[in-house]
Each structure stands twice: as structure tokens, then as C-alpha cells.
Amino acid sequence: MSRQQIAAVIVLAAGAGTRMNSATPKVLHSIGGRTLLHHAIVAANELEPQRLTVVVRHERDAVASHAAAIEPTVLIADQDDIPGTGRAVHCGLSTLDAAAMAAAVAKGASPEDARAAQLHGVVVVTSADVPLVTGELLAALAQEHEESRNAVTLLTARVREPGAYGRIIRGTDGAVLRIVEAKDASDAELAVNEINAGIYAFDATALRDALASVGRDNAQREMYLTDVIEIVREAGGRVGAFVAPDADATEGVNDRVQLAAAGKRLNRQILERWMRAGVTIVDPETTWIDADVTLEPDTTVLPGTQLLGATTVAAGASVGPDSTLKDVEVGPGATVVRTHGELAVIGPDAVVGPFSYLRPGTVLGVHGKIGAFVETKNAKIGDHSKVPHLSYVGDATIGEHSNIGAATIFVNYDGVEKSSTNVGSHVRIGSDNTLIAPVTIGDGAYTGAGAIIRKDVAPGALARNLSPQQNIDGWVLSRRDGTPSAEAARAALERDSATTPEKGDA
């Protein structure tokens, strides 16, 4: 079926999700680097619907703004005080109808003609708390709906423990007769293991007509969307069902236990997809990869690694073990070991780690190195340049083929303002240097060990701090007498005295 035939998708996101026990709305909790609502919108958009609406109520502004950030063209439908999924869909459909009529008026239609322009075609209804439902599954449901010429097509699943899910009641010919909510079901109906997944494809006209007849005569005093099934059948409409090939994909998230379980299943799916695409993942049990991460073939991900956000890893690169990268670009052939990084770029064939911390704005060039116990922030490190160990590089630019000695600190903050340091190409910074910004070190310059650089260094110059070393003999014996240090010093002096010849001895 052509995806252009989907008139609209309605995403239900109005529930409070009280079982999450959270100040955050349920649909804004995340797995795989996306919120539950984000997963639902991505799946909906894969159908390429003419319109998309999200129904909101609980924490309305937060949910609505998040939906708009994901999909700017989304329509927001507000559910009123009447509870139930039936009411939520009614509000969503009303919003879609209003948008269709407004579009008709904008094209010059009269008010009478605009009323006739309300939504027609296939409407898919899904939920924001079923994050494993994919666009592919929704498309299969819609295709079954069209090919069977149904007025309503339900997505169902066969499960071992139906629990609180609504049961699918079929006739002797296998046709769907109705859906019975678990709270309203008889013992015989509770024994049915085919459940309603809460996702539907409707003919818009049949849905609109049926919703007008949905009442609240049930244990919860809610407008059940499931009541539409019997209403449509009684009106002569055809009701069908599409059984999900993978029942796990239809499981909803209602508490944090289910959130964790869904996250683990999603992660396994992501890992399997990448492994089949040519990525080596040594230990899937300890590896987590977000849905928006991109990996090229022949990359290697070692145990204990998390690749988060929009991280990309190019061919031949290796990440891990024990590394966490978020929104990091790793170039081809690079090696990243025991590193935490965010919003950084690691160039081709570069080496990072172990125990490195790459903060936002770090850019490491080709064949560059950021070594052990190095922290970088807003630092541009040129091709073939190295910061091997025990250093902090902040608000700095380093040219090509330069080496930053051990324990060097780029002092970028004076307590009020942050300033930058510029280090040229082919520079050699001595160990234990302090570079106090703003300062520039020219190409080819050297600095001596222990130097404190406060002034610019000209290209090719050597910068050093000269102060004579002073030794005060006997200071420990006089000032720290009785300490282990004093005893050790006294013993050493006595040994030296015993082995040093007197003047005039042969």
C-alpha cells in the first residue's frame, strides 16, 4: 500500500502514568536515547501520513513542546476532562478535522464546502507508551486494513500472560466480535490469550460516526475506544485483526520495571542490527548503543562501552573497553580506550585514552593523541599533535606536530573571564608547564620543564624560568628532629661520613 494513503496518525500521550512514580511524564522517559514519545513519533512518520497529531493532557506544555521539537508540523490535540482512550481519539480526530477544514478554507472553499472537507481515509491510532512498535509494524497493520477492506483493523498479540490487557473475542468464523477490558471480562473471557495491543487502523468516517455513540457505562466510567468495535460491527462495518509477528513489540511501558525491560529489548535489537551490518560487538551484554548512533562496517566495540546520542564511528575504528561517548564523531581507524567524551571530534587514526575526558568542543586531528589522565575542553588539537598524559587543555588551539609535556596545565580562567591559549605547530612544551592565558606560543618554539608562561613566546624561541636552587644543609635535623625523616637523614649522613676519607689520608 502506498504510504501517501495514510490520512493521519493519532498518537495518544495524555495519560498521567502514575505507576512510574515520577515528576516526569511517563511518555518523556527514555530508552535508547529517545523518549517514549519520540519513538512513537518516529514510527508514525515512517508511514508518511498527511497529518500527525499528538493527544496531550497530563503535563500538557512539557509533552506538547517536546512533540513539536521532534516534529515541527505536529498538531497538538488537548484531551478534556472526560477520561478514556475513546475520548482521547475523539479529541485527536476533531483536531484533524479542524485542520482539514482550515486548509480547505485557505484554498478558497466556502464554509459549507469546508465542513465536507473533514478528514477522510485511513487513520492509524497508536500510543506513546509502546516504544518497540516500529513503522514497519504500523505499515503492515495499515496494509492488512486496506487489503481486507476493513472499517477497523486491530493490532493484536498472543501472549502467555494476558494480565490487564483487553481480550480479543472472536466468533466461530474467526471474525473479531468485540474487545473486553480485563476489568469487565468474565472468567471465560479472561482465559483468552489474544490481547488488544491498543493500536488500530480506522476508516476515518466509520471512526467518527462510532465515536459519537460511545458511552461511559463501564467499571471505570471512561469512554473506551474498544467500544468502537461493536458499534462499527452493528453498523455493518467489517472488523479485522492483524496479529503482531513479535508479541514483545506490542508491550506497553507502565512502570520503571517495564521501562528497563523495554530498554534492554530495544538495545538487543540495535546491537543485532549493527552486528549483521558488519560491526564487531565483543560483548553485547555490556554494550549499550542508542537508536540514533551510526556505525560503519568493520568498527569494533569492546566490552563496557556506551555509544549515546548522535555518536558516529567510522570504519576501522575501535571504541572501548569501558568507554562512554555521547554525540562524539570518531574518525576512521581511530582508537578510543577507557574514555568519557561528549560533543567531541576524534580524527582519523587518532588515539585517545586510557582515562581521558573529552569535554564539548574538543577536536583532535589526524594521527593526534590525547593520552592517559588528560582532560580537554573547547580545544582544537592539530594533526599529529600529542597531549600524552596528566594534562588539562582548555580553551586552546594547538597546531600540527606539537607535543605537550606531562602535567601541563592550560590556565584559562582568572575567576572572572575565560581566555584562550594558542600553541603553534612543531612546538615542544616541557613537562610540568603552566600556560596562563591569554598567551601565544609561536611555531617551532620550546619551553623548559617547570616553566610558567605568562608572555607570548616568539617562533623558534626557548622560554624558561631561571631561579637558582638553594639547599639548606641540616634543616631537617634542626627543624624536624625526632621524625622518621630526621632519623633517616642522620643515618645517611653517618654512613657518608664513615665512607668519606679525611683530608690528607693516603
C-alpha positions as CSV (number, residue, x, y, z in Angstrom):
1,M,0.0,0.0,0.0
2,S,1.2,3.5,-0.8
3,R,2.1,5.4,2.4
4,Q,0.6,8.5,0.9
5,Q,-2.8,6.9,1.5
6,I,-2.4,7.2,5.3
7,A,-4.5,10.3,6.0
8,A,-3.4,10.7,9.6
9,V,-1.7,9.2,12.6
10,I,-3.0,9.9,16.1
11,V,-0.5,9.3,18.9
12,L,-2.1,9.0,22.4
13,A,0.1,10.8,25.0
14,A,-2.4,12.2,27.5
15,G,-2.0,9.7,30.4
16,A,-0.5,10.6,33.8
17,G,1.5,7.3,34.1
18,T,1.1,7.3,37.9
19,R,2.8,3.9,38.2
20,M,6.1,5.5,37.1
21,N,6.1,7.4,40.5
22,S,7.8,10.2,38.7
23,A,7.6,14.0,38.4
24,T,8.5,13.4,34.7
25,P,5.5,12.5,32.5
26,K,5.6,8.8,31.5
27,V,5.9,9.5,27.8
28,L,9.0,11.7,28.4
29,H,11.0,8.8,30.0
30,S,13.7,7.5,27.7
31,I,15.1,4.3,26.3
32,G,17.7,4.0,23.6
33,G,18.4,7.7,23.7
34,R,14.9,8.7,22.8
35,T,11.8,9.4,24.9
36,L,8.9,7.0,24.6
37,L,7.0,9.7,22.7
38,H,10.0,10.2,20.4
39,H,9.9,6.5,19.5
40,A,6.2,6.7,18.7
41,I,6.6,9.8,16.5
42,V,9.5,8.2,14.6
43,A,7.3,5.1,13.9
44,A,4.4,7.3,12.9
45,N,6.4,9.4,10.5
46,E,7.7,6.3,8.7
47,L,4.1,5.9,7.4
48,E,4.5,9.4,5.8
49,P,1.0,10.4,6.9
50,Q,-0.6,13.6,5.6
51,R,-1.1,14.8,9.1
52,L,0.2,13.8,12.6
53,T,-1.4,14.7,15.9
54,V,-0.4,14.0,19.5
55,V,-3.1,14.0,22.1
56,V,-2.0,15.5,25.4
57,R,-3.3,16.3,28.9
58,H,-1.0,15.4,31.8
59,E,1.9,17.9,31.9
60,R,0.4,19.3,28.7
61,D,3.0,22.0,28.0
62,A,6.1,19.8,28.5
63,V,4.7,17.0,26.4
64,A,3.4,19.3,23.6
65,S,6.7,21.2,23.4
66,H,8.7,18.0,23.2
67,A,6.5,16.7,20.4
68,A,6.9,19.9,18.5
69,A,10.7,19.7,18.9
70,I,10.7,16.3,17.4
71,E,8.2,17.0,14.6
72,P,7.6,20.8,14.0
73,T,4.5,20.1,11.9
74,V,2.7,18.0,14.5
75,L,-0.8,19.0,15.6
76,I,-1.4,19.1,19.3
77,A,-4.9,17.9,20.5
78,D,-5.9,18.6,24.0
79,Q,-8.0,16.0,25.8
80,D,-10.6,17.5,28.1
81,D,-11.9,16.3,31.5
82,I,-13.7,13.3,30.0
83,P,-11.4,10.2,30.6
84,G,-10.7,7.3,28.4
85,T,-8.9,6.4,25.2
86,G,-12.2,6.8,23.2
87,R,-12.3,10.5,24.3
88,A,-8.6,10.9,23.5
89,V,-9.1,9.7,20.0
90,H,-12.3,11.8,19.6
91,C,-10.2,14.9,20.6
92,G,-7.5,13.9,18.2
93,L,-9.9,13.4,15.3
94,S,-11.6,16.7,16.0
95,T,-8.2,18.5,15.8
96,L,-7.5,16.7,12.5
97,D,-10.9,17.6,11.1
98,A,-10.4,21.3,12.1
99,A,-7.0,21.3,10.4
100,A,-8.5,19.8,7.2
101,M,-11.4,22.3,7.1
102,A,-9.0,25.2,7.8
103,A,-6.8,24.1,4.9
104,A,-9.9,24.0,2.6
105,V,-10.9,27.5,3.7
106,A,-7.3,28.7,3.0
107,K,-7.7,27.3,-0.6
108,G,-10.9,29.3,-1.0
109,A,-13.6,26.8,0.0
110,S,-16.9,28.1,1.3
111,P,-17.9,27.3,4.9
112,E,-20.3,24.6,3.7
113,D,-17.7,23.0,1.4
114,A,-15.1,23.3,4.2
115,R,-17.3,21.2,6.5
116,A,-17.4,18.5,3.9
117,A,-13.6,18.6,3.8
118,Q,-13.1,17.0,7.2
119,L,-10.6,14.1,7.3
120,H,-11.2,11.1,5.1
121,G,-9.1,7.9,4.5
122,V,-7.1,5.7,6.8
123,V,-6.4,6.9,10.3
124,V,-3.8,4.9,12.4
125,V,-4.1,5.3,16.2
126,T,-1.1,4.4,18.2
127,S,0.2,5.1,21.7
128,A,3.2,6.9,23.1
129,D,4.0,4.1,25.6
130,V,4.7,1.3,23.2
131,P,8.3,2.2,22.2
132,L,9.1,-1.1,20.4
133,V,6.4,-0.6,17.8
134,T,8.1,0.2,14.5
135,G,6.9,2.0,11.4
136,E,7.2,-1.4,9.6
137,L,4.7,-2.9,12.0
138,L,2.3,0.0,11.6
139,A,2.6,-0.2,7.8
140,A,1.8,-4.0,8.0
141,L,-1.3,-3.2,10.0
142,A,-2.4,-0.5,7.5
143,Q,-1.8,-2.8,4.6
144,E,-3.9,-5.5,6.2
145,H,-6.6,-2.9,6.8
146,E,-6.7,-1.8,3.1
147,E,-6.4,-5.2,1.5
148,S,-9.2,-6.6,3.7
149,R,-11.4,-3.5,3.1
150,N,-12.0,-3.2,6.8
151,A,-13.7,-0.4,8.7
152,V,-11.5,-1.2,11.7
153,T,-8.3,-3.3,11.9
154,L,-6.9,-4.1,15.3
155,L,-3.3,-4.9,16.1
156,T,-3.3,-7.9,18.4
157,A,-0.8,-10.2,20.0
158,R,-0.8,-13.7,21.5
159,V,0.9,-13.8,24.9
160,R,1.3,-16.3,27.7
161,E,0.1,-14.0,30.5
162,P,-2.5,-11.5,29.2
163,G,-2.7,-9.7,32.6
164,A,-4.6,-6.5,32.4
165,Y,-4.8,-6.2,28.7
166,G,-8.1,-6.2,26.9
167,R,-9.1,-9.6,25.4
168,I,-10.0,-10.2,21.7
169,I,-13.3,-12.1,21.4
170,R,-13.7,-13.8,18.1
171,G,-16.7,-15.5,16.6
172,T,-16.8,-19.1,15.4
173,D,-15.7,-18.0,12.0
174,G,-12.6,-16.2,13.5
175,A,-14.0,-12.7,12.9
176,V,-13.5,-10.1,15.7
177,L,-16.7,-9.6,17.6
178,R,-15.5,-7.3,20.4
179,I,-12.8,-6.3,22.8
180,V,-13.4,-6.9,26.5
181,E,-11.4,-4.9,29.0
182,A,-9.9,-7.2,31.7
183,K,-11.7,-5.4,34.5
184,D,-15.0,-6.1,32.7
185,A,-14.3,-9.6,31.5
186,S,-15.8,-12.9,32.6
187,D,-13.7,-15.8,33.7
188,A,-14.0,-17.4,30.3
189,E,-13.0,-14.2,28.6
190,L,-10.0,-13.7,30.9
191,A,-8.8,-17.2,29.7
192,V,-8.3,-15.8,26.1
193,N,-4.6,-15.2,25.4
194,E,-5.1,-12.9,22.4
195,I,-4.9,-9.3,23.6
196,N,-5.6,-5.9,22.2
197,A,-2.3,-4.0,21.6
198,G,-4.1,-0.7,21.7
199,I,-3.1,0.2,18.1
200,Y,-5.7,0.4,15.3
201,A,-6.3,1.4,11.7
202,F,-9.7,3.0,11.1
203,D,-11.7,4.3,8.2
204,A,-12.0,8.0,9.3
205,T,-15.7,8.2,8.6
206,A,-16.5,5.0,10.4
207,L,-14.4,6.1,13.4
208,R,-16.1,9.5,13.5
209,D,-19.6,8.0,13.4
210,A,-18.8,5.4,16.0
211,L,-17.2,7.8,18.5
212,A,-20.5,9.7,18.5
213,S,-22.2,6.7,20.1
214,V,-19.5,5.7,22.7
215,G,-20.8,5.9,26.2
216,R,-19.3,5.6,29.7
217,D,-21.3,2.7,31.1
218,N,-18.4,0.6,32.4
219,A,-16.5,0.0,35.7
220,Q,-14.1,2.9,35.1
221,R,-16.7,5.4,33.8
222,E,-14.5,6.0,30.8
223,M,-15.0,6.4,27.1
224,Y,-13.4,3.2,25.8
225,L,-12.0,3.2,22.3
226,T,-12.6,-0.5,22.3
227,D,-16.4,0.1,22.3
228,V,-16.0,1.4,18.7
229,I,-15.6,-2.3,17.6
230,E,-19.1,-3.4,18.4
231,I,-20.6,-0.1,17.2
232,V,-18.9,-0.5,13.8
233,R,-20.0,-4.1,13.5
234,E,-23.6,-3.3,14.4
235,A,-23.5,-0.6,11.7
236,G,-22.4,-3.2,9.1
237,G,-18.7,-2.3,9.0
238,R,-16.1,-5.0,8.7
239,V,-13.7,-5.5,11.7
240,G,-10.4,-7.4,11.3
241,A,-7.3,-8.0,13.2
242,F,-3.6,-8.2,12.4
243,V,-1.6,-10.4,14.8
244,A,1.8,-9.0,15.5
245,P,4.6,-11.4,14.5
246,D,6.6,-10.4,17.6
247,A,4.3,-10.0,20.7
248,D,7.1,-8.3,22.6
249,A,7.0,-5.4,20.2
250,T,3.5,-4.5,21.4
251,E,4.2,-4.4,25.2
252,G,3.5,-1.1,26.8
253,V,5.5,0.7,29.5
254,N,3.6,1.5,32.7
255,D,6.3,1.4,35.3
256,R,10.1,1.5,35.6
257,V,10.4,-2.2,35.6
258,Q,8.7,-2.4,32.2
259,L,10.8,0.7,31.1
260,A,14.0,-1.2,31.9
261,A,12.8,-4.4,30.2
262,A,11.8,-2.4,27.0
263,G,15.1,-0.6,27.0
264,K,17.0,-3.9,27.2
265,R,15.0,-5.4,24.4
266,L,15.5,-2.4,22.2
267,N,19.2,-2.4,22.9
268,R,19.5,-6.0,21.9
269,Q,17.7,-5.2,18.6
270,I,20.0,-2.3,17.9
271,L,23.1,-4.4,18.6
272,E,21.9,-7.3,16.4
273,R,21.2,-4.9,13.6
274,W,24.7,-3.4,13.8
275,M,26.4,-6.8,14.1
276,R,24.6,-8.1,11.0
277,A,25.7,-4.9,9.2
278,G,29.4,-5.7,9.8
279,V,30.2,-4.2,13.2
280,T,32.1,-6.3,15.8
281,I,30.5,-6.1,19.2
282,V,32.6,-8.2,21.5
283,D,30.2,-8.4,24.5
284,P,26.6,-7.5,23.7
285,E,25.7,-8.0,27.4
286,T,27.7,-5.0,28.5
287,T,27.3,-2.8,25.4
288,W,24.6,-0.1,25.0
289,I,24.0,1.8,21.8
290,D,21.4,4.5,21.3
291,A,18.9,4.4,18.4
292,D,20.5,7.5,16.7
293,V,24.1,6.2,16.7
294,T,25.7,5.4,13.4
295,L,28.4,2.8,12.9
296,E,30.3,1.9,9.8
297,P,31.3,-1.7,8.9
298,D,34.5,-3.1,10.4
299,T,34.3,-1.0,13.5
300,T,34.9,-2.7,16.8
301,V,33.0,-2.0,20.1
302,L,34.7,-3.5,23.1
303,P,33.0,-4.5,26.5
304,G,31.6,-2.0,28.8
305,T,31.0,0.6,26.1
306,Q,28.1,3.1,25.8
307,L,27.6,4.9,22.5
308,L,24.9,7.6,23.1
309,G,23.1,10.3,21.3
310,A,24.2,11.0,17.7
311,T,27.6,9.4,18.0
312,T,29.2,8.2,14.8
313,V,32.0,5.7,14.5
314,A,33.8,5.3,11.1
315,A,35.2,2.2,9.5
316,G,38.1,0.6,11.2
317,A,37.8,2.5,14.4
318,S,37.8,0.7,17.8
319,V,36.0,2.0,20.9
320,G,36.4,0.6,24.4
321,P,36.6,-1.1,26.7
322,D,34.8,0.9,29.4
323,S,34.1,4.0,27.3
324,T,31.1,6.3,27.1
325,L,30.8,8.6,24.1
326,K,27.8,10.9,23.6
327,D,27.4,13.0,20.4
328,V,31.0,12.2,19.5
329,E,32.4,11.7,16.0
330,V,35.1,9.0,15.8
331,G,37.1,9.0,12.6
332,P,38.3,6.0,10.6
333,G,41.0,3.9,12.2
334,A,40.8,5.8,15.5
335,T,41.3,4.1,18.8
336,V,39.4,5.2,21.9
337,V,40.2,3.4,25.2
338,R,38.6,3.9,28.6
339,T,37.4,7.4,27.7
340,H,34.4,9.6,28.5
341,G,33.6,12.1,25.8
342,E,30.8,14.4,24.8
343,L,30.3,16.7,21.8
344,A,33.8,16.0,20.6
345,V,35.5,15.1,17.3
346,I,38.2,12.4,17.1
347,G,40.1,12.5,13.8
348,P,41.2,9.6,11.6
349,D,43.8,7.3,13.1
350,A,43.9,9.3,16.3
351,V,44.5,7.7,19.7
352,V,42.6,8.6,22.9
353,G,43.0,7.2,26.4
354,P,43.1,5.4,28.6
355,F,41.3,7.5,31.3
356,S,40.8,10.6,29.1
357,Y,37.9,13.1,29.5
358,L,36.9,14.9,26.3
359,R,34.5,17.7,27.0
360,P,32.4,19.6,24.5
361,G,34.4,21.4,21.8
362,T,37.3,19.1,21.7
363,V,38.6,18.4,18.2
364,L,41.5,16.0,17.7
365,G,43.3,16.0,14.3
366,V,44.6,13.2,12.1
367,H,47.0,10.9,14.0
368,G,46.6,13.0,17.1
369,K,46.9,11.7,20.6
370,I,45.1,12.5,23.9
371,G,46.6,10.2,26.4
372,A,46.2,9.0,30.0
373,F,44.5,11.2,32.5
374,V,44.1,14.1,30.1
375,E,41.1,16.5,30.2
376,T,40.2,18.7,27.2
377,K,37.6,21.3,26.7
378,N,37.0,23.6,23.7
379,A,40.4,22.5,22.4
380,K,41.5,22.2,18.8
381,I,44.4,19.9,18.6
382,G,46.1,19.7,15.2
383,D,47.1,16.8,13.1
384,H,49.9,14.6,14.6
385,S,50.0,16.7,17.8
386,K,50.0,14.9,21.2
387,V,48.9,15.6,24.7
388,P,50.2,12.3,26.1
389,H,49.4,12.4,29.9
390,L,48.4,14.2,33.1
391,S,47.3,17.5,31.5
392,Y,44.4,19.9,31.2
393,V,43.8,21.6,27.9
394,G,41.0,24.1,27.9
395,D,40.1,26.9,25.5
396,A,43.1,26.3,23.4
397,T,44.3,25.8,19.8
398,I,47.3,23.6,19.2
399,G,48.9,23.4,15.7
400,E,50.3,20.4,13.9
401,H,53.1,18.1,15.1
402,S,53.3,19.7,18.5
403,N,53.9,17.9,21.8
404,I,52.5,18.9,25.2
405,G,54.7,17.6,28.0
406,A,53.4,15.7,31.0
407,A,51.5,17.6,33.7
408,T,50.9,20.7,31.6
409,I,48.0,23.0,32.6
410,F,46.4,25.5,30.3
411,V,45.2,28.1,32.7
412,N,42.1,29.5,31.0
413,Y,40.1,31.1,33.8
414,D,41.1,34.0,36.1
415,G,38.0,33.8,38.2
416,V,36.1,36.3,36.1
417,E,36.8,35.7,32.4
418,K,38.0,32.8,30.3
419,S,40.8,33.4,27.8
420,S,42.4,31.3,25.1
421,T,45.9,29.9,24.5
422,N,47.4,29.5,21.0
423,V,50.2,27.0,20.5
424,G,51.7,26.8,17.1
425,S,53.0,23.9,15.0
426,H,56.1,21.9,15.8
427,V,56.1,23.2,19.4
428,R,57.6,21.4,22.3
429,I,56.1,22.2,25.7
430,G,58.2,20.9,28.6
431,S,56.8,18.8,31.4
432,D,55.0,20.5,34.3
433,N,54.3,23.7,32.4
434,T,51.7,26.3,33.3
435,L,50.4,28.3,30.3
436,I,48.5,31.3,31.6
437,A,46.0,32.6,29.0
438,P,45.8,34.7,27.0
439,V,49.1,33.7,25.6
440,T,50.6,32.6,22.2
441,I,53.5,30.3,21.6
442,G,54.9,30.6,18.1
443,D,55.8,27.8,15.6
444,G,58.8,25.8,16.5
445,A,59.2,27.2,20.0
446,Y,60.3,25.3,23.1
447,T,59.6,25.7,26.8
448,G,61.7,24.4,29.6
449,A,60.5,22.0,32.3
450,G,58.5,23.6,35.1
451,A,58.1,26.8,33.1
452,I,55.3,29.3,33.9
453,I,54.4,31.0,30.7
454,R,52.8,34.4,31.1
455,K,54.1,36.2,28.0
456,D,53.9,35.3,24.3
457,V,56.8,33.2,23.0
458,A,58.2,34.0,19.6
459,P,58.6,31.4,16.9
460,G,61.7,29.3,17.5
461,A,62.4,30.8,20.9
462,L,63.1,28.9,24.2
463,A,61.0,30.0,27.2
464,R,62.3,29.1,30.6
465,N,62.1,30.3,34.2
466,L,65.5,30.8,35.9
467,S,65.8,30.7,39.7
468,P,68.9,29.2,41.5
469,Q,68.3,26.1,43.5
470,Q,69.1,26.5,47.2
471,N,70.0,23.6,49.6
472,I,69.9,24.4,53.4
473,D,72.0,21.7,55.0
474,G,70.9,20.2,58.3
475,W,67.4,21.8,58.0
476,V,65.5,18.5,58.8
477,L,67.7,17.7,61.8
478,S,67.2,21.1,63.3
479,R,63.5,21.6,62.4
480,R,62.1,18.1,62.4
481,D,64.2,16.3,64.9
482,G,62.7,13.1,66.2
483,T,60.7,12.4,63.0
484,P,61.4,9.3,60.8
485,S,62.8,11.7,58.2
486,A,65.3,13.1,60.6
487,E,66.4,9.6,61.7
488,A,66.8,8.6,58.0
489,A,68.8,11.7,57.3
490,R,71.1,11.2,60.3
491,A,71.8,7.6,59.4
492,A,72.6,8.6,55.8
493,L,74.9,11.4,57.0
494,E,76.7,9.0,59.3
495,R,77.2,6.5,56.5
496,D,78.5,9.2,54.2
497,S,80.9,10.4,57.0
498,A,82.2,6.9,57.5
499,T,83.0,6.3,53.9
500,T,84.4,9.8,53.1
501,P,88.3,9.9,53.6
502,E,89.7,12.6,55.9
503,K,91.8,15.3,54.1
504,G,95.4,14.2,53.9
505,D,94.7,10.5,54.1
506,A,96.6,8.4,51.6
